[in-house]
Amino acid sequence: MPIYENRQNAENRLVLPDAEFNSITTGADAYSEIVRLFTDKLSGNTGAVLCCDGWYGVEFREIAEKLQAKLIASGVQEPELIPACGFFKSAEAIAVQKHPWITDEPAFGRVNEGETLADYCDPEAVKAMNERITALTDSGKTVIVYGPGAAFTDAALPGILAYFDHTADPMLWKMWKGTLIPFETASARQYNWKEYYYCDFYILQRHKESIIDRAACYAEAIEADNMTVIPGNIYKKILASLVKQPIKQIRTYSPGPWGAYRYRDLWDIPGLKNNAWNRLAGADLALLIELNGTLKFDMPAVNLLKDHAAEFVGAFPAQAYPGLIPVEIWLDDGYFPEAQPAERTSMPIHNHPGTEYVKKHFNEPLGRYETYYIVEAYKGANTHMGFNEEACLEEWEKLCRESWAEKKPIPNWQEFIANWDTNVGDLFLIPEGTTHGHGGNQMVLEMDTCGNAAGGEYSFFGYDFMRPTWDDEKGTMTAPPMKMHLDRYFSIDKNCRACYVKDHLKPRAKVLEWNKEYSMDRFDTLPQMPFEIERLHFNEKAQYTTQGKFLQAMTLTVGKRVTIRSKANPDWYTVIDRLQCALIPAGFGDYEVIAETPGAHTVVMWRLKQG
């Protein structure tokens, strides 16, 4: 699935004292700073080890060679380069060990439960590698060990550890191109996406958290020629500062079979030809950090969770869903300049599993629960939700299975699926097992839970009109149809009828606060929905609070721009534009939302019921 990024107004701005800011280096200076940190550890004729550990996607070999050249230029005898893949078991043994997590099912796997990167090491290989490295350093030689797992070098040896990080999207671009290098090899190999989402993300994240505190520096290393190197103590201060203010993420867009075109009026996204999946907030989206008004670098948002989980997501989710940012906010485009058939404008007909199901089948901590909030409605705006009262659901299952097996559409599918006319401000609750789909001709703000810490999501597709999907290289709808998940779709579907949708899944908002400055309302909910949807309406400003325990995801739906500012410390703030989301940390407390442009404003908010 192609991914395009939107960095417009994505900066999370911090100001550091001059001395701290000046200790951060970029570009060629970044390599010089790592060399300086390392050579400070050199003493006499004793050798030392520069351990370059980090995340997938980092160009470790290129970085190691550049560091080698810098060291030689500084007068150090030519360092020995040793790839960290030598610490690990054979590729065949690792494939067997990963199989319980990757599984044979094409679409889903099981989250790696508790294994660490060290569990994939070969003890004899670790011993042999460290004996080799020790012999080299004893002879006065400098050694650079590079790649994920470099930290398995004997920590008693003189030298430093540097951690090189990478964000998800550019890493995925390398995976799709076949250039990603897994930890057990020095070169790229065929790599299944499930290896990352169900296994490697977790062992790499646990590894990062286990070694980052002893890293002399943290490097944003998405581009080997444009790194940002931050001293370890300053990196920790940056994290501590980030969670004190609302956080924005780099938004992403992906074209697809129901992709539409409203985005062209709203944002400049070079190369994007239609917009199906647009994410505003989520577990794997990156942060763009701006320091002192000049220096910018990217960082995975999950880095905030190691030391600041309760402050960020709240004490309850930090304990119940460790390592997880439990929210995803999407914007589903549905604008077409000319009328289109429903088979073009609609999402697949699908449903989502709840918490007990994903725990049992995928080893995930939290199910997928959704809401659709309509932020723009055009002529013909509609949403698919539930089944028509007279629909025969046994016949629906038979037709769906025949459609997939015989690769033919269901001509009378609309006789089965209930359809609802929509308008701005409508909300749909989508608990587990509810058949639904965005019908088109509207802009939908999806506010959901996310149970996969790597950013994967659980949608079980039942029917997608047997239409071709998007081929991004050709720029046409000529790729094979999307794969269905029929057994899972039918096994969890609650078969809810239109009358149930009308009475329970189309809630009203009740006013909970009104004064002459603003009002606040909250939509009715269901016990099985783990979050609330709330709104603030105002012309100039409104007030609200996280109560010190609720992570809130706030999206501006009416108005052009607002500032979200702490009442306790006005220096803690961020600014969001229309249809942009900010994650307000649980510890943020009392705050104001201030209109930056004239007129009416509305912000729509997601928050868990338990903080």
N, C-alpha and C positions, 0 to 999 in steps of 0.2 A: 504494500500500500504506500504510494508516494506521500511524502509529508513536505509541506511548505510552511515556513515560519513567518510570523509577524512580530517585529520588534518595536512597532510604533508605541511610544509611551510605555514601554515595558520596564524602564529603569527603576531599580530599587536603590534609592540614593542614600548614601552614608557619608559622613564627614569624619575623617580621622585626624588626630593631631599630626602636625607636620612631620615629626620624627617618625611616626609609625607609617604614614603615607609614603614618605621618602624611602622607606625600607623595602617597598614593593617594586619589583622590576618587571620589564616587559621586553619582548623581542630579543635582540642579541644580548642585551644587558641581563636578561633572565638566565642565560647560560653562564655568564660571568658570575652572577650571584651564587648559583649552585656551586660553581668551582671555588668561589671564595669560602663558602660555608664548609666545603669539603677540605680544602687545603689548610684551613685553620686547625684541622684534626691531624694533619701530618706532623710527624716528629722524627727528625733525624733520618736514619736509613730504614725505619720501620714502614712497611707498606700499609695500605688502608683500603677499605672497600666503600665504594659509592653504590648504594642499593637504590635502584630506580624501580619502584613498585607502582602499581596503579590499576586503572580500569581498562576494559576492552575499548578498542578504537584508537588508543594512544599509539603513535608511531614510535615505539620504543627503540627499534634498531636505529632509526634516523637520529633520535635524541641521544642515544648512547654514543653514536659516532661524532656528533657535534660536541658533546662533552669531552670525548676523547681528544678531539682536536684542540679544544680550549685548554685542556690540561697540558697537552704537549707544548702549546704556545706559552704556557706559564712556567715551563721548565721542568715539568714532571716527566719522568721516563714513560714511554708509550704505554698507556694502561691496557690491560687485558680485558676484552669484552666477553662476557659469559652470559648467555640467555638463561633466564630462570626456568625455562621449560625442562631443564635437566633435573629439577627436583621431583618431577612427577612420574606417576606410573605410565605404562605404555598406553597409547591411544586405544588399543583394543580393550585393555582392562578398564580404562575410564569409561568407555562406551557401555560396558556391562554395568558398571557402578551407577551410571546416570539413567539407565533404562527404567527403573521404577518411577522416576520423576517425569521422564519424557513420554513414556508409555507408547503403545502402538496406535492409540486413537488419533486420527488425523488432526482434529481441531483443538484438543485439550490435553492437559497432562495433570500432574500432581506436584504441588509446591514442595521443593526440597525441605525436608524437616530436620533442621538442626545440623546438617553437615557443614563443615567448614572447608576452606581451600586446603587446609592441612590434611584433611581426610583423603585427598586425592594425591598426596605425596607418596613416594616410594621411600621407606626408611633407609634402605641401602643406598638409594640414589642421593638422598639428602646427606648421608654420611660421606659418600664419595665426593660429592660436590663441595662440601665444607672442608674436607681434607685437602682437596685441590686448591681451594681459595686460601686456606690457611698456609699452605706451602708457598704459594705465590707471595702472600703478604710477609711471611717470615723472611723471604728472600729480598724484601724491600720493594716488591712490585705493587703497583696500584691496580685495583680490579674494579671494573664496573659490571655489576650484575643487574640485568634489566628484564622487565616484564612482570606480569602478575605473579606473585610468589617470591619476588626478589628478597623480601623480608625474611625468608626462611634461611638466609645466610646467617651464620653464627653471630648473634648479637654481641658477643664478647669481643669480636674483632674491632679494631679501630676504624672509624669512618662515620658516615651518616646515612640516614634513610631519607629519601625524597619521595613524596607521593604525587603521582601524575593522574589527574582526574579528567573525565570526559563526560559530556552530557549525552542523553539518550538518542536524540534525533540524528545527529551526525554519525553516531555509532551505528544506528540502524541503516543509514545510507551505505555504509561500508559493508554491512552484513548482506544487504540486498545485491550489492555489486560483486560479492564473493571475495572481498579483500580482508575480511575480519580474521584476525589471528587468535585462536583460542589459547588458553593458558598452557596447554601441554605440548604445543608445537611452536616451532620458530617460523612457520610459514602458514599462509591461509589454506583452509580446507573447506570442503562442503560443510556448511553449518546450518542446522535446523533451527528455525526461530524459537521452537519450543525449548531448546537447550538454554536459551537466554531467559525466557519468561518464567520457566518453571524450575530451573536449576542454577544456571551460572549467575544470574542476577543476585540470587540469595547468598551464594557462597562468596561472591566478590564483595557484596555489601558487608557481610559478617567479617570478612578479611579486612576491609577498609576500616571498620569500626575497631577492630582489634589492634591495628598498628598506627592509626592516624595520630594518636597522642604522642608517639615517640618520633614522628617525622620532623626533621629539621625545617622542612618547608613543604608547602602545598602548592602545586602547579596546576593551573588550568591549561591543559595541553591538547585542546581540540585541533590546533594547528601547530605543528612542530616549529615553524618559523615565527610564530606569534604567540608564544606562551606568556602567561602572567605568573610570576613566582612570588609567593607570599610567605614570610617567616611563619613558622608553626604557631607561635604565640599570638601573632596578629590575626592569623586565620581564625583562631578561636574567638578573638574579640569581635571579628566581623560577624560570625554566627550569632554571638550573644546580642549584638546590636540589631541584626535583622529581625529577630523574633520579638522585638519590642515595638514593631510598627507593622501596618498592613503590608502584605506581600503580593506583588504581581508576578505573573509567570509569562513566559514567551508563548504566545498563542500559536496554534498550529491548524493547518487546513489540509484536507485530503479530498481529491475528486473521487467520484463514484457513480454508480448507475442512476441514483436519484439526485445527483448534484445539480444545484441551481445557481443563480447568478446575481442575487442581491449584493453579494460581497463586492462586486465591481463598483457599486455606488458608494461603498463605505470604506474600503481599504485598498491600498495598492499592493497587490501580492504578485510580484513578477513570476511568470510562468504558469500560474494557476489558471486552469481552463474551465473548471466548474468546482462547486464547493458542496461536498456531501458531509464530511466529518469536520467540524470546527470546534476545537477544544480551547476553553478559556482557563481552566484550572484542572489540575490532576496530579496524580502521584509522580509521574515521570516527566512532567514538563519542567523545563529549566528556568532558573532565575537569571536575569540580567542585572548585574550589580554595577553601580556607578559610584566611584569613590572620588570625593573632593571635586566633583564637577567635571572631571577629565578622563579618568581611567575607567574602562569598562571591561568586564569579563563575565563569563557564564559559569554557572555552578548547578549541580543537581539539587533540587529542592529537598530530597530525602536526607541530605547532609545535615539538615537542621534537627533531625530526630534523635541523633545519638545522645546529645547532652541537653536538649531543650524540648523533648517531646511533650511533656506535660504543659509547658508554657505555650507551646505552639498549638497542638491539637486538643489539649485538655487532659486532665488526669485520667478520666475514665477511658477514652479511646487509647491513650498511651499505654494503659495496662491491658485493656481488652484486645487491642489490635496492634501489638508492638511492631514498630518499623513501618507503619502504614499511615499515609495521609488519606483519610477515609472518604474523600469527596471528589467528584468529578463534575465539572460544569461544561456543558456543550451548547453550541448554537447551531441549530439545524436550519440551513438555508432552504427556502422554498419558493423563491421568486423566479418566474419565467416571463419574458417579455411578450410571449404569445401563448395562447391556451394550449395545454398539453393533456394527453390522456393520463388517467390515474396510474397506469402501468409505467409511466415515465416519471411522474412526480413523487411517487410513494416510496417510502422505505420498505424493506422486506417486512412481511408479516412475521412477528417474532414474539418471544417472551423472555423472561429472565428468572434465574433461580434465586431462592432465598438463602438465608444463612445456614440452615441445617443441611441443605442440599450441597452447597459448596464446601462445607466442612467435610462431609462424608465422601464426596466424589473428587474434590480437587485440593483438599487440605488447605482451604482458604478460611480466613477468620470472619468474613463479612459478606453477605449476599449482595445482589444488585437490586436496589429499589430505586425507582425513577419517578420523576414528575415532569410533565410538559407544561410550560407556562408560555402563553402566546404573547410575543412582544410586537409582532407586526402581522396583520391579516390582510390579504389581498382578495380579489374576487375569486370565489370558489374555495376559500380557506376551509380545510377539513382535517380531521384526525380519525384514524382507524382505532377502535377500542372495543373489545369484546365481540360477541357473536349476536347475530340477529335472533330474535325470539324463536322464529320458526325454523331456524337452520338445523339440519341433521348433522350432528358433529361426527358421527361414524362415517357419513358420506364425505365430510370434509377431510378426515384423515385418509380415507381411501383415495380421494382425488389428489391430495398432496403427495402421497407415496407414488401414485401412478405418474404424476407430473414429473417428479424427479427421476424416476426409473426410465421413463420413455422420452424425457427431455421435450415435453410439450406443455404449453400453458393451460391453465384452467379457465375456460371462457366465462364461466358463471361465478367466479370467485366472490363477486360483490353480493351474491345472494347469501353468503355465509358471514361475511365480516361486517359488523356494525360500523356505521360511519356517522361522524358528528360535525355539523357546521360549527365553525369557531370564530371567535373575535378576540381582539386585544384584551388581555387581562384574564382570559379563561385559564383555569388550571385543571389538569388531569392527574390523579394519583395512579401510579402503576405499581401495585404490589406484585410479589412473586407470582409467576404463573398466569399473568394477564396477557392475553393476545392483544397486540397493538402495533401501531406504526404511524409515523408522521405521514399524513396523507398528501401534503403539499399546499402550495399557494399561501404559505405563512412562514414566519420566522419563529422558531420554537427555541425557548431557553430551557434546556434540559438541566435539571438539578438532581444529581444522583449520588448514591453511595458507590464507592470503588473498593473492591475487596482484594485486588491484586496489587501488591506493592511495586511491581515492575511496570504497572500501567496497562496490563491486559484487562479485558472486560468480557463479561459473560452474557452474550446474546445468543439464544437458540433460534435459528431461522427455520420457519416452517414453509414459507412460500415467498418467492421473489419473481413471480411472473415469467419465469424462464427467459428473462431478458439477458442480453450480453451486458457485461460490465465494462468498466473504463480501462482502456489501454493508454497509459500516460505517455509512453514513447511515441505512439502514433497519434495521440490526441483525438481518439475516436472511441465510441462504444462498441468495440470489436473483440474484447477479451472474453474468455469463457464465463458463463453464468456463475454467480456466487454459489458456494457449496451450502447445502442445507444440513441441519442437525435434527433430523426428523424424530429419531428415537427419544432424544432428550427433550425436544420441543413438546411432543405429545405426552411424555411421562410426567411433566410438571404442570401442564396446563390445567387451570382451574375451571375452564369452560364457562367463564362468566358471561352472562347474557346482557343484552342492552339495558334491561330494566335495572340490573345490578350496577352497571356503569352509571346510569342516570341517578340512582339513589345514593351511591357510595363513592364513586370515583370522579365526580365533577363537583368538588366542594366549593362552598362560598367562603368569603373572607369576612371575619368579624372584627369590628373596630375595638381595639383594646386601649387605645390612648388617643385623645383629641385635645388639642389646645389651639390657640390662635397662630402658632408657628408651624405645627406639623401634626400629622396623624400617623398612627401605627396600627396595622391590622395583621391578622394571622388567619391562614386558611384552615378549615376543618381538616381533620386527618383521620387515620385508621390506626388501631393499636399495633398492627404489624409493620407500619411505616416507622423507621427508626429516626426520622428527622422531621423538623417543622419547616414550613415555608411562611415567611413574614415579609411585610412591606412597610417602608416609610414613604410618606407623601409630603412634600414641602415645596415652598417657593424659594426661601432663602437658606434655612438650615433646619436640621432635625437633630435629636439627641437619642443615643441608645447606649447599650452596654453589653459586654461579653460576660458580665458577672464574674469575671476571673476564671471561667471554666468552659465556655463554649467557643470553639472554633466557628467562625461565621464566614460564609462565602457570599460576598455582596456584589451584585451586578447592577449597573445603572441602566435602566430600561427607558426612562423618560428624562429628557434633558441632555445637555451636551457634555458637561464636565462637572465633577464634584471633587472636593477634598475631604478625606476622612482623617480627622485629627484627634489626637488624645487630649482629653480635658486636663489630665494631670501633668502632661509634658507636651507642649505644643510643637516641640521639635520632632515628635514621633507622628508622622503623617505620610499619606500618599495621595496621589491624584489619579482618578480613573475617568476615562471617556465613556460615552454611550456604548453599551454592549461590550464593556470590558469588566472583568471581575477582579476583585481583591480578596485575598484570604486574610481575615482579621484574626490574629492569634488569640487564643483563649485568654492569655494573660493581659491583653490590651486594656481591659476595664472600660471605664466610661469614656465616651467619645462623641464628637459632633460630625455630622455630614453637612458640608457647606457648599451651596450652589456657587459655581464659578461663572454661570451665565444666567441671564434673566429667564423667568418663566417657571412653569411647573416642572417638578422633578419627582421621580419614583426610583427607589432602589429596592430590589427584590433579594431576599436573603435566605440562604439554606443554613440550618444548624441542626446538629444531633439533639435528640431529646435528652440524652444523658451527656453531661460534660465531664 
